[in-house]
Amino acid sequence: MLKDIGVILPERVEEAEEKKPIGEGPYDLIIVGGGPAGMTAAVYAARKRLATFLVSKDLGGQTLLTSEIENYMGYQYVTGPELMAKFHEQVRQYPIDVMIGEDVEKLAAENGQFAVTTTTGKSFVGKAVIIASGKRSRELNVPGERELVGRGVSYCAVCDAPLFAGRDVAVIGGGNSALTAVADLIRIATNIYVVNLATDWQADPVLVDRAEASEKVVSFLGYAVKEILGEGRVRGIVIESRGAGEADALSVEGVFIEIGLVPNSDFARGVVELNETGEIVVDCGCQTSVPGVLAAGDVTNVPEKQIIVAAGEGAKAALSAYRYLLQLAG
């Protein structure tokens, strides 16, 4: 087995691969995704001496976008990137092949094994697969959104909030991610308009209290965003009241869209069972509808999308994969 190529940043992948090319396989286990679930699964699999390959766009997933974590056991306070760096450090202690900077485009069953193919055409074969590909930000799908991404429209307050110091901004959403973004922006922006389609909050009380206690925050509950305005840069948004149907324009220079996440499960569609929201359906042992294909973390229908839950599910998935491979060996 080859050791982890030891990189996090996608732009360094080519350089690292020249030094330590990934093995051809077949592997005992292929893990798709490098967030808390995927990295935990990799460590558990390696400790069971499984020939393991992990492929992911990045190492950390959505956790990299989390500024403050106060509920992960063992840490009174830690940032998302710091916690994921610790995960990665532990992964690197084991002989795990890791490829970063690649999205998986297809999963297929072939001759009793499983093949994963990346968007760049690279293919790898394993006797079992764990899908831990997480979720991605949901889009508003309104005029002006895609045209102004990176020009005032953002899906990551942790990444982009510092760019809006002293400016007026809007945060779209009413859940934990939205009000966490508000908490980050309170220290930076001048005025923060929070636009939420629902008429109440869906966030933890501590986050709601922080938002409502700030004079910078103006809430528009029961409002929908109809359009993002601007040419070259965001200049405002058009919102509409669900009840009265009246439209208003808010002058802002930044729009942070925090309306939930979409499972990264398209590559597995038609192979394993998905629920109505696109999550992979698993049992209590992380087994999908196809023997040998397991899933863990936010991409599944397991409730409570939390870092600690994802890590635990990753451990379960690896142990279930190990039992599957033992049975396969007879």
C-alpha positions as CSV (number, residue, x, y, z in Angstrom):
1,M,0.0,0.0,0.0
2,L,1.1,3.6,-0.7
3,K,0.9,6.2,1.9
4,D,-1.4,9.3,1.9
5,I,-0.1,11.8,-0.7
6,G,-0.5,14.3,2.1
7,V,-2.2,17.4,0.6
8,I,-5.3,19.4,1.3
9,L,-5.3,22.1,-1.3
10,P,-6.5,20.9,-4.8
11,E,-4.0,23.1,-6.5
12,R,-1.2,21.0,-5.0
13,V,-2.5,17.7,-6.1
14,E,-0.7,17.5,-9.4
15,E,2.7,18.2,-7.7
16,A,2.0,15.6,-5.0
17,E,0.8,12.9,-7.5
18,E,4.1,13.2,-9.5
19,K,6.0,12.2,-6.3
20,K,3.6,9.5,-5.1
21,P,1.2,8.2,-7.7
22,I,-2.0,6.5,-6.5
23,G,-2.0,2.7,-6.6
24,E,-4.1,1.0,-9.3
25,G,-6.1,-1.2,-7.0
26,P,-8.4,-3.0,-6.7
27,Y,-8.8,-1.7,-3.2
28,D,-10.7,-3.4,-0.4
29,L,-12.5,-0.2,0.2
30,I,-13.1,3.1,-1.7
31,I,-14.3,6.1,0.3
32,V,-15.9,8.9,-1.6
33,G,-15.7,12.1,0.4
34,G,-13.2,13.7,2.8
35,G,-15.3,15.3,5.5
36,P,-15.7,14.2,9.1
37,A,-17.5,11.0,8.0
38,G,-15.1,10.1,5.2
39,M,-11.9,10.7,7.2
40,T,-13.2,8.8,10.2
41,A,-14.1,5.9,8.0
42,A,-10.6,5.9,6.5
43,V,-8.9,5.7,9.9
44,Y,-11.2,2.9,11.1
45,A,-10.7,1.0,7.8
46,A,-6.9,1.4,8.0
47,R,-6.9,0.1,11.5
48,K,-8.7,-3.0,10.2
49,R,-5.8,-3.3,7.7
50,L,-8.1,-2.7,4.7
51,A,-6.4,-1.5,1.5
52,T,-8.2,1.9,1.5
53,F,-8.5,4.7,-1.1
54,L,-10.2,8.0,-0.3
55,V,-11.2,10.4,-3.1
56,S,-12.6,13.8,-2.5
57,K,-12.8,17.4,-3.8
58,D,-11.3,18.6,-0.5
59,L,-10.5,17.5,3.0
60,G,-13.0,18.9,5.4
61,G,-16.2,19.5,3.4
62,Q,-18.8,21.8,4.9
63,T,-16.9,21.8,8.2
64,L,-14.3,24.0,6.5
65,L,-16.9,26.7,6.3
66,T,-17.7,26.7,10.0
67,S,-16.1,29.5,12.0
68,E,-17.0,28.4,15.6
69,I,-17.6,24.9,17.0
70,E,-18.4,24.6,20.7
71,N,-20.1,21.2,20.8
72,Y,-17.5,18.8,19.5
73,M,-16.4,16.7,22.4
74,G,-12.8,17.3,23.5
75,Y,-12.8,20.9,22.4
76,Q,-14.3,23.7,24.3
77,Y,-13.9,25.9,21.2
78,V,-12.3,25.1,17.8
79,T,-12.8,26.4,14.3
80,G,-13.9,24.1,11.4
81,P,-10.6,24.3,9.6
82,E,-8.6,23.6,12.8
83,L,-10.7,20.6,13.6
84,M,-10.4,19.2,10.0
85,A,-6.7,19.7,10.2
86,K,-6.6,17.5,13.2
87,F,-8.7,14.8,11.4
88,H,-6.3,15.0,8.4
89,E,-3.3,14.7,10.7
90,Q,-4.7,11.4,12.1
91,V,-5.5,10.1,8.6
92,R,-1.9,10.7,7.6
93,Q,-0.7,8.3,10.3
94,Y,-2.0,5.3,8.3
95,P,-1.2,3.8,4.9
96,I,-4.3,5.3,3.1
97,D,-4.2,6.4,-0.5
98,V,-5.8,9.8,-0.8
99,M,-6.7,11.8,-3.9
100,I,-7.8,15.4,-3.4
101,G,-9.2,17.8,-6.0
102,E,-11.4,15.2,-7.7
103,D,-15.2,14.9,-7.8
104,V,-16.7,11.5,-8.4
105,E,-19.0,11.5,-11.4
106,K,-20.2,7.9,-11.5
107,L,-20.6,4.8,-9.3
108,A,-21.1,1.4,-11.0
109,A,-21.2,-2.2,-10.0
110,E,-18.9,-4.3,-12.1
111,N,-18.3,-8.1,-11.7
112,G,-19.0,-8.2,-8.0
113,Q,-16.9,-5.1,-7.4
114,F,-17.5,-1.3,-7.6
115,A,-16.0,1.3,-9.9
116,V,-15.9,5.0,-9.2
117,T,-15.1,7.4,-12.0
118,T,-14.1,11.0,-11.4
119,T,-15.0,14.0,-13.5
120,T,-11.6,13.9,-15.1
121,G,-12.0,10.3,-16.3
122,K,-10.0,8.5,-13.6
123,S,-11.4,5.2,-12.6
124,F,-10.8,3.1,-9.5
125,V,-12.1,-0.3,-8.4
126,G,-12.9,-1.5,-4.9
127,K,-14.6,-4.5,-3.3
128,A,-16.7,-2.2,-1.2
129,V,-17.6,1.5,-1.2
130,I,-18.5,4.1,1.5
131,I,-20.2,7.2,0.1
132,A,-19.5,10.1,2.5
133,S,-19.8,12.9,-0.1
134,G,-21.8,15.3,2.1
135,K,-23.9,18.2,0.9
136,R,-23.5,21.4,-1.1
137,S,-25.2,24.8,-0.7
138,R,-28.7,25.2,-2.1
139,E,-29.3,28.0,-4.6
140,L,-32.1,30.5,-4.6
141,N,-32.6,30.2,-8.4
142,V,-33.6,33.8,-8.8
143,P,-32.6,36.3,-11.5
144,G,-29.1,37.8,-10.9
145,E,-27.9,35.1,-8.6
146,R,-25.6,33.1,-10.8
147,E,-24.5,36.2,-12.7
148,L,-23.3,37.8,-9.5
149,V,-21.7,34.8,-7.7
150,G,-18.3,36.1,-6.5
151,R,-19.4,39.6,-7.1
152,G,-21.4,40.1,-4.0
153,V,-23.3,36.8,-3.9
154,S,-21.8,34.3,-1.5
155,Y,-22.7,30.9,0.0
156,C,-20.0,31.2,2.7
157,A,-20.0,33.9,5.3
158,V,-16.9,32.4,6.9
159,C,-15.0,32.8,3.7
160,D,-16.3,36.2,2.5
161,A,-17.6,38.2,5.4
162,P,-14.4,40.2,5.9
163,L,-14.8,41.6,2.3
164,F,-17.9,43.5,3.4
165,A,-16.5,45.5,6.3
166,G,-18.6,48.7,6.8
167,R,-21.2,47.7,4.1
168,D,-24.8,46.8,4.2
169,V,-25.6,43.1,3.4
170,A,-28.4,40.6,3.3
171,V,-28.5,37.1,4.7
172,I,-31.1,34.8,3.2
173,G,-32.4,32.0,5.4
174,G,-33.6,31.4,9.0
175,G,-31.8,28.3,10.1
176,N,-28.6,27.7,12.0
177,S,-26.3,28.4,9.0
178,A,-28.1,31.7,8.3
179,L,-27.9,33.0,11.8
180,T,-24.4,31.8,12.3
181,A,-23.6,34.0,9.2
182,V,-25.4,36.9,10.9
183,A,-23.3,36.4,14.1
184,D,-20.1,36.6,11.9
185,L,-21.3,39.7,10.1
186,I,-22.4,41.6,13.2
187,R,-18.7,42.2,13.9
188,I,-18.1,43.4,10.3
189,A,-21.0,44.8,8.4
190,T,-22.9,48.1,9.0
191,N,-26.5,46.8,8.6
192,I,-27.6,43.2,8.1
193,Y,-31.0,42.4,6.6
194,V,-32.2,38.9,7.3
195,V,-34.8,37.6,4.8
196,N,-36.6,34.4,5.7
197,L,-39.4,32.8,3.8
198,A,-40.8,31.3,7.0
199,T,-42.5,33.5,9.5
200,D,-40.4,32.2,12.4
201,W,-36.8,31.1,13.0
202,Q,-35.6,27.5,12.6
203,A,-32.3,28.1,14.4
204,D,-31.0,27.3,17.9
205,P,-32.2,29.8,20.5
206,V,-28.7,31.1,21.3
207,L,-28.3,32.1,17.7
208,V,-31.7,33.8,17.6
209,D,-30.9,35.7,20.7
210,R,-27.6,37.0,19.3
211,A,-29.4,38.2,16.1
212,E,-32.3,39.8,17.9
213,A,-30.1,41.6,20.4
214,S,-28.1,43.4,17.7
215,E,-29.2,46.8,16.5
216,K,-27.5,46.1,13.2
217,V,-30.0,43.3,12.3
218,V,-33.3,44.0,10.6
219,S,-35.5,40.9,10.1
220,F,-37.9,40.3,7.2
221,L,-39.8,37.2,8.2
222,G,-42.3,35.8,5.7
223,Y,-40.5,37.4,2.8
224,A,-39.1,35.8,-0.4
225,V,-36.2,37.0,-2.5
226,K,-37.4,37.7,-6.1
227,E,-34.3,39.1,-7.7
228,I,-30.7,40.1,-7.0
229,L,-29.9,43.5,-8.5
230,G,-26.6,44.7,-10.0
231,E,-24.4,44.9,-13.0
232,G,-21.0,43.6,-12.3
233,R,-21.5,43.9,-8.6
234,V,-24.5,43.4,-6.2
235,R,-26.4,46.6,-5.6
236,G,-29.6,45.3,-4.0
237,I,-32.3,42.7,-3.7
238,V,-36.0,42.7,-4.4
239,I,-38.1,41.0,-1.7
240,E,-41.8,40.2,-1.6
241,S,-44.1,39.6,1.4
242,R,-45.8,36.3,1.3
243,G,-49.0,37.7,2.8
244,A,-49.4,41.0,1.2
245,G,-47.6,40.3,-2.0
246,E,-45.9,43.7,-1.9
247,A,-42.4,44.0,-3.3
248,D,-39.6,46.1,-1.7
249,A,-36.0,46.8,-2.7
250,L,-33.2,46.7,-0.2
251,S,-29.9,48.4,-1.0
252,V,-27.1,46.0,-0.2
253,E,-23.6,45.2,-1.5
254,G,-23.5,41.6,-0.3
255,V,-25.9,38.7,-0.3
256,F,-25.2,35.6,1.7
257,I,-27.4,32.7,0.7
258,E,-27.9,30.3,3.6
259,I,-31.0,28.3,2.8
260,G,-29.9,24.7,3.3
261,L,-27.9,22.1,1.6
262,V,-28.4,19.6,-1.2
263,P,-27.0,16.0,-1.0
264,N,-24.0,15.2,-3.3
265,S,-25.6,12.0,-4.4
266,D,-26.2,12.4,-8.1
267,F,-23.4,10.0,-9.0
268,A,-25.1,7.2,-7.1
269,R,-28.6,7.8,-8.5
270,G,-29.9,4.7,-10.1
271,V,-27.5,2.5,-8.1
272,V,-28.7,2.9,-4.5
273,E,-32.0,4.0,-3.1
274,L,-32.5,7.7,-2.5
275,N,-35.3,9.5,-0.6
276,E,-37.4,12.3,-1.9
277,T,-34.8,14.9,-1.0
278,G,-31.9,13.0,-2.7
279,E,-30.4,11.6,0.5
280,I,-29.1,8.0,0.4
281,V,-31.3,5.7,2.5
282,V,-29.3,3.7,5.0
283,D,-30.1,1.3,7.8
284,C,-28.6,1.5,11.4
285,G,-25.4,-0.1,10.1
286,C,-25.0,2.4,7.3
287,Q,-25.8,-0.2,4.7
288,T,-27.6,1.1,1.5
289,S,-30.0,-0.9,-0.7
290,V,-26.9,-2.5,-2.4
291,P,-24.7,-4.9,-0.4
292,G,-21.2,-3.6,-0.3
293,V,-22.2,0.0,-0.8
294,L,-22.4,1.9,2.5
295,A,-23.0,5.6,3.2
296,A,-22.3,7.9,6.1
297,G,-22.7,11.5,7.1
298,D,-24.8,14.3,5.7
299,V,-25.4,12.6,2.3
300,T,-27.6,10.1,4.1
301,N,-31.1,10.2,5.6
302,V,-29.7,9.9,9.1
303,P,-31.2,12.8,11.2
304,E,-29.2,15.6,12.8
305,K,-26.6,16.9,10.5
306,Q,-23.8,17.4,13.0
307,I,-20.0,17.0,12.8
308,I,-20.0,14.5,15.7
309,V,-22.8,12.5,14.2
310,A,-21.1,12.3,10.8
311,A,-17.9,11.1,12.4
312,G,-19.7,8.4,14.3
313,E,-21.5,7.3,11.2
314,G,-18.2,7.1,9.4
315,A,-16.9,4.8,12.0
316,K,-20.0,2.6,11.8
317,A,-19.8,2.5,8.0
318,A,-16.1,1.3,8.1
319,L,-16.9,-1.4,10.6
320,S,-19.9,-2.5,8.5
321,A,-17.7,-2.6,5.4
322,Y,-15.1,-4.7,7.3
323,R,-17.8,-7.2,8.2
324,Y,-19.1,-7.3,4.6
325,L,-15.6,-8.0,3.3
326,L,-15.1,-10.8,5.8
327,Q,-18.3,-12.4,4.6
328,L,-17.2,-11.9,1.0
329,A,-13.9,-13.7,1.7
330,G,-15.9,-16.7,3.1
